[in-house]
Amino acid sequence: MVSLLDQSKLDYFIEKNPSWIIDNKTIKKEFIFDNFIDAFGFMIKVAFLSEKMEHHPDWQNTYNKVKINLTTHDKGGITSNDIKLAEDIDKLINT
C-alpha cells in the first residue's frame, strides 16, 4: 500500500536529487531542451513510462521547456510512487 512520505524521506530524496524541488505537496522540476521536437520526444518517453507505472504527472510544455509536477492525488501528497517516477524520469535524460 502506498502512503505519504515523511519529511526525512523527502529530505533524503532531495539530497540525492537536488534538481527536484518540493513545493506544496508536490515534487517538481523543469527540463529545458534545444527545441520543441526534443521536448516533445521527452514527453512521449515520460508518457510511456508513467503509463507503465500507472502513475501520471501533472505537466506543462512551452516550446523547449517541460515542467513536471508529481504528487499522488488520492493520498494528498508525495508518495514513493512520485519518487520512483522522478528517478526514472531522470534516467531518461541520462541515457
N, C-alpha and C positions, 0 to 999 in steps of 0.2 A: 504494500500500500504506500502510495506517495504522500508525504507530509511536508509541511513548511520547514525550511531550513532555519536553524538558529543562527544568531549573529556570528558565532565563532566559525561556522562552516562557510558563511558568506565572506567573512574576512579572509579565510584561507583561500577561497576561490579567487578573490580579487588580488591577493598577494601573488598567486601563481599566474594570474591573467590580468595584468594591470590595464590592458586596453579596454576592458569592460568596466562599466560603472554601475553602481547600484543607485536607483532613483525611484522612489515612490513604489516600492514593492515589485520592481522590475530590475532586470539587468539589461543594459543596453550598450550598443556600440555602433559607430558609424564607419562604414567601409568606403574608401574612395578608389576609383578605378580610372584608367586612362580615358575611357569613353563609355557611351551608353551601352554598346554591344557587350563589352566586358562586364559591366554592372548587371546587365540583364542575364548574361550567361551564368554569373554567380548566383543570381536569384533562382534560376532554374535548378541548379545543383542543390541549393538550400531547400527548394520546394520538394525535390525527390527525397532528400534526407529527412525532412520533417514529416513527410507523408509516411515514410517507413517507420518513423518513431511514433506516429500518431500524436505528434505534439507540434503545433504550428505557431510561427512567430507573428507578432504584430510588426509590420514593416512598412517602409516608405521608400520609394525610389524617385530621385530627381536627377535626371541626366546621368552623371557618373557617380552618384552617391547612393548608397543603400544604408538606411538606418534600420536597425533591428532592435526590437524590444521583446524580451522574453519574460513571461510570467505564466503561472498556472492559474487561470481564471477561476476554475471551480474550487481551488484551495485558497484563493485570495492573496497570493504572494509567490515567492520564489521557492521552487522545489528542486529536487535532484534532477527531474526531467529538464528543467531550464539549464542547469549547469551542464548536463550531458550534451544537450543540443548546442550550447555555446561552445563547448570544447570541440565538438565535431564540426561546427561551422568554421572555427579557426583552422582546423586541419585541412579544410578545403582550400584555404588561402595558402597554406604552407606546403601544398603538394604540387 
